[in-house]
Amino acid sequence: MTERSALSELAGLVARSPLASSNEAVRRRALNGLVARMAPHSQRRSVGELLSAVLALSARTRRVALPPVAVDIDVFSPDGCRAVELDLGR
């Protein structure tokens, strides 16, 4: 595609979004729909859901507060030579 035909195709582009409509009511309805989908939902949560959220946050806090752990694994072959060495430290 040449640059000229791409530009002419772009110039002929017609917006299909309801937000680009010339009708004020259609634009307002589309905008209100976007706002409603983006707004946080204020649904009531059960005690179990709140408790699981608190437990997850406390477990994450404990993991962050504890010192990091390093794991070294050595695997030896039957003749006593080192076969594999893994270092799973941070």
VMD Tcl script that builds the backbone (N, CA, C; Angstrom):
set m [mol new atoms 270]
animate dup $m
set s [atomselect $m all]
$s set {name element resname resid chain x y z} {
  {N N MET 1 A 0.851 -1.170 0.000}
  {CA C MET 1 A 0.000 0.000 0.000}
  {C C MET 1 A 0.893 1.228 0.000}
  {N N THR 2 A 0.615 2.127 -0.890}
  {CA C THR 2 A 1.421 3.340 -0.949}
  {C C THR 2 A 1.011 4.295 0.161}
  {N N GLU 3 A 1.885 5.254 0.413}
  {CA C GLU 3 A 1.614 6.217 1.481}
  {C C GLU 3 A 0.385 7.067 1.148}
  {N N ARG 4 A 0.231 7.391 -0.127}
  {CA C ARG 4 A -0.902 8.237 -0.537}
  {C C ARG 4 A -2.226 7.511 -0.356}
  {N N SER 5 A -2.292 6.231 -0.702}
  {CA C SER 5 A -3.558 5.507 -0.553}
  {C C SER 5 A -3.865 5.264 0.931}
  {N N ALA 6 A -2.838 5.083 1.763}
  {CA C ALA 6 A -3.078 4.914 3.188}
  {C C ALA 6 A -3.639 6.193 3.790}
  {N N LEU 7 A -3.109 7.336 3.349}
  {CA C LEU 7 A -3.620 8.610 3.854}
  {C C LEU 7 A -5.037 8.872 3.386}
  {N N SER 8 A -5.338 8.526 2.148}
  {CA C SER 8 A -6.699 8.748 1.654}
  {C C SER 8 A -7.682 7.799 2.347}
  {N N GLU 9 A -7.238 6.597 2.672}
  {CA C GLU 9 A -8.089 5.666 3.415}
  {C C GLU 9 A -8.339 6.194 4.829}
  {N N LEU 10 A -7.310 6.761 5.441}
  {CA C LEU 10 A -7.458 7.339 6.772}
  {C C LEU 10 A -8.385 8.550 6.750}
  {N N ALA 11 A -8.314 9.352 5.696}
  {CA C ALA 11 A -9.169 10.528 5.586}
  {C C ALA 11 A -10.633 10.130 5.430}
  {N N GLY 12 A -10.878 8.979 4.829}
  {CA C GLY 12 A -12.253 8.516 4.629}
  {C C GLY 12 A -12.804 7.740 5.801}
  {N N LEU 13 A -12.028 7.623 6.859}
  {CA C LEU 13 A -12.457 6.866 8.028}
  {C C LEU 13 A -13.608 7.580 8.720}
  {N N VAL 14 A -14.654 6.834 9.017}
  {CA C VAL 14 A -15.810 7.399 9.696}
  {C C VAL 14 A -15.857 6.784 11.095}
  {N N ALA 15 A -15.958 7.650 12.102}
  {CA C ALA 15 A -16.007 7.157 13.479}
  {C C ALA 15 A -17.312 6.408 13.705}
  {N N ARG 16 A -17.208 5.219 14.271}
  {CA C ARG 16 A -18.398 4.411 14.521}
  {C C ARG 16 A -18.750 4.363 16.001}
  {N N SER 17 A -17.980 5.032 16.825}
  {CA C SER 17 A -18.238 5.041 18.260}
  {C C SER 17 A -19.458 5.886 18.563}
  {N N PRO 18 A -20.280 5.438 19.520}
  {CA C PRO 18 A -21.417 6.284 19.906}
  {C C PRO 18 A -20.965 7.598 20.545}
  {N N LEU 19 A -19.729 7.641 21.026}
  {CA C LEU 19 A -19.218 8.880 21.601}
  {C C LEU 19 A -18.989 9.947 20.526}
  {N N ALA 20 A -18.851 9.531 19.267}
  {CA C ALA 20 A -18.627 10.476 18.169}
  {C C ALA 20 A -19.924 10.840 17.458}
  {N N SER 21 A -21.040 10.419 18.015}
  {CA C SER 21 A -22.333 10.686 17.386}
  {C C SER 21 A -22.666 12.169 17.466}
  {N N SER 22 A -23.438 12.637 16.500}
  {CA C SER 22 A -23.869 14.038 16.530}
  {C C SER 22 A -25.069 14.218 17.460}
  {N N ASN 23 A -25.710 13.138 17.849}
  {CA C ASN 23 A -26.863 13.188 18.739}
  {C C ASN 23 A -26.387 13.275 20.191}
  {N N GLU 24 A -26.806 14.317 20.887}
  {CA C GLU 24 A -26.381 14.546 22.272}
  {C C GLU 24 A -26.826 13.413 23.195}
  {N N ALA 25 A -28.039 12.895 23.014}
  {CA C ALA 25 A -28.562 11.841 23.887}
  {C C ALA 25 A -27.763 10.550 23.718}
  {N N VAL 26 A -27.382 10.234 22.490}
  {CA C VAL 26 A -26.597 9.025 22.236}
  {C C VAL 26 A -25.215 9.149 22.882}
  {N N ARG 27 A -24.594 10.331 22.747}
  {CA C ARG 27 A -23.277 10.543 23.365}
  {C C ARG 27 A -23.361 10.441 24.880}
  {N N ARG 28 A -24.384 11.056 25.487}
  {CA C ARG 28 A -24.524 11.036 26.936}
  {C C ARG 28 A -24.758 9.612 27.448}
  {N N ARG 29 A -25.589 8.831 26.735}
  {CA C ARG 29 A -25.855 7.451 27.127}
  {C C ARG 29 A -24.575 6.611 27.055}
  {N N ALA 30 A -23.775 6.800 26.012}
  {CA C ALA 30 A -22.518 6.057 25.875}
  {C C ALA 30 A -21.544 6.450 26.980}
  {N N LEU 31 A -21.471 7.733 27.289}
  {CA C LEU 31 A -20.569 8.201 28.343}
  {C C LEU 31 A -21.009 7.688 29.713}
  {N N ASN 32 A -22.312 7.708 29.982}
  {CA C ASN 32 A -22.820 7.179 31.245}
  {C C ASN 32 A -22.548 5.681 31.371}
  {N N GLY 33 A -22.631 4.957 30.265}
  {CA C GLY 33 A -22.317 3.524 30.291}
  {C C GLY 33 A -20.851 3.274 30.617}
  {N N LEU 34 A -19.957 4.091 30.049}
  {CA C LEU 34 A -18.528 3.962 30.349}
  {C C LEU 34 A -18.254 4.240 31.824}
  {N N VAL 35 A -18.862 5.292 32.342}
  {CA C VAL 35 A -18.654 5.652 33.745}
  {C C VAL 35 A -19.180 4.559 34.653}
  {N N ALA 36 A -20.334 4.004 34.341}
  {CA C ALA 36 A -20.921 2.950 35.177}
  {C C ALA 36 A -20.046 1.706 35.189}
  {N N ARG 37 A -19.416 1.371 34.056}
  {CA C ARG 37 A -18.554 0.181 34.012}
  {C C ARG 37 A -17.227 0.413 34.724}
  {N N MET 38 A -16.765 1.666 34.760}
  {CA C MET 38 A -15.477 1.954 35.389}
  {C C MET 38 A -15.594 2.200 36.883}
  {N N ALA 39 A -16.772 2.582 37.360}
  {CA C ALA 39 A -16.955 2.898 38.777}
  {C C ALA 39 A -16.836 1.623 39.610}
  {N N PRO 40 A -16.239 1.721 40.784}
  {CA C PRO 40 A -16.151 0.535 41.641}
  {C C PRO 40 A -17.539 0.141 42.126}
  {N N HIS 41 A -17.774 -1.149 42.160}
  {CA C HIS 41 A -19.070 -1.654 42.595}
  {C C HIS 41 A -19.095 -1.736 44.112}
  {N N SER 42 A -20.147 -1.221 44.703}
  {CA C SER 42 A -20.254 -1.238 46.155}
  {C C SER 42 A -21.176 -2.375 46.592}
  {N N GLN 43 A -20.770 -3.585 46.286}
  {CA C GLN 43 A -21.562 -4.737 46.672}
  {C C GLN 43 A -21.169 -5.183 48.075}
  {N N ARG 44 A -22.101 -5.716 48.790}
  {CA C ARG 44 A -21.812 -6.200 50.134}
  {C C ARG 44 A -21.066 -7.512 50.031}
  {N N ARG 45 A -20.063 -7.648 50.876}
  {CA C ARG 45 A -19.282 -8.873 50.880}
  {C C ARG 45 A -19.618 -9.678 52.115}
  {N N SER 46 A -19.526 -10.970 51.963}
  {CA C SER 46 A -19.820 -11.834 53.104}
  {C C SER 46 A -18.635 -11.830 54.065}
  {N N VAL 47 A -18.878 -12.308 55.264}
  {CA C VAL 47 A -17.829 -12.372 56.283}
  {C C VAL 47 A -16.701 -13.280 55.809}
  {N N GLY 48 A -17.037 -14.360 55.138}
  {CA C GLY 48 A -16.018 -15.274 54.634}
  {C C GLY 48 A -15.099 -14.626 53.623}
  {N N GLU 49 A -15.674 -13.817 52.735}
  {CA C GLU 49 A -14.851 -13.117 51.741}
  {C C GLU 49 A -13.932 -12.103 52.394}
  {N N LEU 50 A -14.454 -11.368 53.373}
  {CA C LEU 50 A -13.615 -10.397 54.075}
  {C C LEU 50 A -12.517 -11.085 54.870}
  {N N LEU 51 A -12.846 -12.196 55.513}
  {CA C LEU 51 A -11.848 -12.935 56.280}
  {C C LEU 51 A -10.751 -13.484 55.370}
  {N N SER 52 A -11.115 -14.004 54.206}
  {CA C SER 52 A -10.092 -14.524 53.291}
  {C C SER 52 A -9.196 -13.400 52.775}
  {N N ALA 53 A -9.765 -12.204 52.571}
  {CA C ALA 53 A -8.941 -11.072 52.140}
  {C C ALA 53 A -7.960 -10.670 53.234}
  {N N VAL 54 A -8.419 -10.638 54.485}
  {CA C VAL 54 A -7.539 -10.287 55.603}
  {C C VAL 54 A -6.443 -11.326 55.769}
  {N N LEU 55 A -6.787 -12.608 55.662}
  {CA C LEU 55 A -5.779 -13.666 55.799}
  {C C LEU 55 A -4.744 -13.606 54.677}
  {N N ALA 56 A -5.188 -13.320 53.469}
  {CA C ALA 56 A -4.240 -13.212 52.349}
  {C C ALA 56 A -3.287 -12.042 52.558}
  {N N LEU 57 A -3.818 -10.910 53.019}
  {CA C LEU 57 A -2.950 -9.754 53.264}
  {C C LEU 57 A -1.979 -10.004 54.408}
  {N N SER 58 A -2.422 -10.691 55.452}
  {CA C SER 58 A -1.518 -10.953 56.577}
  {C C SER 58 A -0.433 -11.953 56.177}
  {N N ALA 59 A -0.781 -12.938 55.347}
  {CA C ALA 59 A 0.234 -13.891 54.878}
  {C C ALA 59 A 1.265 -13.184 54.009}
  {N N ARG 60 A 0.814 -12.271 53.165}
  {CA C ARG 60 A 1.745 -11.517 52.326}
  {C C ARG 60 A 2.658 -10.653 53.191}
  {N N THR 61 A 2.101 -10.045 54.225}
  {CA C THR 61 A 2.894 -9.209 55.124}
  {C C THR 61 A 3.938 -10.037 55.855}
  {N N ARG 62 A 3.562 -11.224 56.307}
  {CA C ARG 62 A 4.530 -12.106 56.977}
  {C C ARG 62 A 5.661 -12.494 56.034}
  {N N ARG 63 A 5.319 -12.805 54.788}
  {CA C ARG 63 A 6.360 -13.201 53.826}
  {C C ARG 63 A 7.323 -12.055 53.566}
  {N N VAL 64 A 6.809 -10.833 53.509}
  {CA C VAL 64 A 7.668 -9.684 53.257}
  {C C VAL 64 A 8.547 -9.398 54.461}
  {N N ALA 65 A 8.012 -9.588 55.664}
  {CA C ALA 65 A 8.748 -9.263 56.885}
  {C C ALA 65 A 9.827 -10.290 57.209}
  {N N LEU 66 A 9.625 -11.526 56.821}
  {CA C LEU 66 A 10.598 -12.573 57.142}
  {C C LEU 66 A 11.826 -12.452 56.248}
  {N N PRO 67 A 12.981 -12.900 56.754}
  {CA C PRO 67 A 14.183 -12.848 55.914}
  {C C PRO 67 A 14.064 -13.824 54.740}
  {N N PRO 68 A 14.695 -13.503 53.624}
  {CA C PRO 68 A 14.632 -14.405 52.467}
  {C C PRO 68 A 15.337 -15.725 52.746}
  {N N VAL 69 A 14.904 -16.751 52.077}
  {CA C VAL 69 A 15.446 -18.093 52.262}
  {C C VAL 69 A 16.230 -18.476 51.009}
  {N N ALA 70 A 17.377 -19.085 51.221}
  {CA C ALA 70 A 18.178 -19.609 50.112}
  {C C ALA 70 A 18.238 -21.130 50.251}
  {N N VAL 71 A 18.072 -21.825 49.140}
  {CA C VAL 71 A 18.081 -23.290 49.144}
  {C C VAL 71 A 19.198 -23.747 48.217}
  {N N ASP 72 A 20.100 -24.559 48.742}
  {CA C ASP 72 A 21.159 -25.172 47.938}
  {C C ASP 72 A 20.898 -26.662 47.882}
  {N N ILE 73 A 20.880 -27.218 46.690}
  {CA C ILE 73 A 20.647 -28.654 46.515}
  {C C ILE 73 A 21.823 -29.231 45.753}
  {N N ASP 74 A 22.440 -30.249 46.337}
  {CA C ASP 74 A 23.506 -30.973 45.661}
  {C C ASP 74 A 23.040 -32.396 45.422}
  {N N VAL 75 A 23.228 -32.889 44.207}
  {CA C VAL 75 A 22.866 -34.264 43.862}
  {C C VAL 75 A 24.151 -34.969 43.459}
  {N N PHE 76 A 24.382 -36.114 44.081}
  {CA C PHE 76 A 25.603 -36.861 43.815}
  {C C PHE 76 A 25.289 -38.143 43.074}
  {N N SER 77 A 26.183 -38.528 42.219}
  {CA C SER 77 A 26.050 -39.787 41.495}
  {C C SER 77 A 26.497 -40.932 42.417}
  {N N PRO 78 A 26.212 -42.164 42.048}
  {CA C PRO 78 A 26.589 -43.302 42.904}
  {C C PRO 78 A 28.092 -43.382 43.189}
  {N N ASP 79 A 28.933 -42.871 42.291}
  {CA C ASP 79 A 30.378 -42.945 42.543}
  {C C ASP 79 A 30.882 -41.780 43.400}
  {N N GLY 80 A 29.973 -40.905 43.894}
  {CA C GLY 80 A 30.365 -39.840 44.809}
  {C C GLY 80 A 30.665 -38.517 44.142}
  {N N CYS 81 A 30.583 -38.445 42.825}
  {CA C CYS 81 A 30.827 -37.178 42.133}
  {C C CYS 81 A 29.542 -36.337 42.120}
  {N N ARG 82 A 29.740 -35.049 42.129}
  {CA C ARG 82 A 28.579 -34.157 42.086}
  {C C ARG 82 A 27.940 -34.245 40.703}
  {N N ALA 83 A 26.626 -34.526 40.674}
  {CA C ALA 83 A 25.916 -34.666 39.408}
  {C C ALA 83 A 25.186 -33.352 39.065}
  {N N VAL 84 A 24.530 -32.773 40.038}
  {CA C VAL 84 A 23.753 -31.555 39.807}
  {C C VAL 84 A 23.910 -30.652 41.025}
  {N N GLU 85 A 24.036 -29.355 40.786}
  {CA C GLU 85 A 24.057 -28.392 41.869}
  {C C GLU 85 A 23.096 -27.272 41.516}
  {N N LEU 86 A 22.106 -27.049 42.385}
  {CA C LEU 86 A 21.118 -25.992 42.187}
  {C C LEU 86 A 21.228 -24.993 43.321}
  {N N ASP 87 A 21.179 -23.725 42.988}
  {CA C ASP 87 A 21.168 -22.670 43.987}
  {C C ASP 87 A 19.901 -21.853 43.758}
  {N N LEU 88 A 18.941 -21.981 44.652}
  {CA C LEU 88 A 17.651 -21.311 44.502}
  {C C LEU 88 A 17.566 -20.124 45.458}
  {N N GLY 89 A 18.615 -19.317 45.504}
  {CA C GLY 89 A 18.618 -18.142 46.369}
  {C C GLY 89 A 18.089 -16.934 45.635}
  {N N ARG 90 A 17.859 -15.891 46.362}
  {CA C ARG 90 A 17.341 -14.659 45.749}
  {C C ARG 90 A 18.423 -13.869 45.091}
}
mol reanalyze $m
mol bondsrecalc $m
mol representation Tube
mol addrep $m
